[in-house]
Amino acid sequence: VIDMKEHSLVMRALHWYIKRLISKGAKPGTAEYRMLIESSAGSPLRSLQIASGIKGSMFKGLLAMANGKYIKGIKILLKE
């Protein structure tokens, strides 16, 4: 997620959401917060899918949209 956030609006939104969720449990600016951000946002989408229990088609759609294939990504998301 971190690698793709400079190039993709979808990944920037996902990174923002991850930071928002983590800030509810850990105080921003602390070492714990930074560690949680690095371990969550630095991991591949597949590990986020496994940890969250979300269907694979949602992450396939997000990945297609992150790669610039917005129509294909939306189709995959709507199929779900």
Stockholm file with secondary structure:
# STOCKHOLM 1.0

chainA/1-80         VIDMKEHSLVMRALHWYIKRLISKGAKPGTAEYRMLIESSAGSPLRSLQIASGIKGSMFKGLLAMANGKYIKGIKILLKE
#=GR chainA/1-80 SS CTTTTTTCHHHHHHHHHHHHHHHHHSCTTSHHHHHHHHHHHTSCHHHHHHHHTCCHHHHHHHHHHHTTCHHHHHHHHHHC
#=GC SS_cons        CTTTTTTCHHHHHHHHHHHHHHHHHSCTTSHHHHHHHHHHHTSCHHHHHHHHTCCHHHHHHHHHHHTTCHHHHHHHHHHC
//
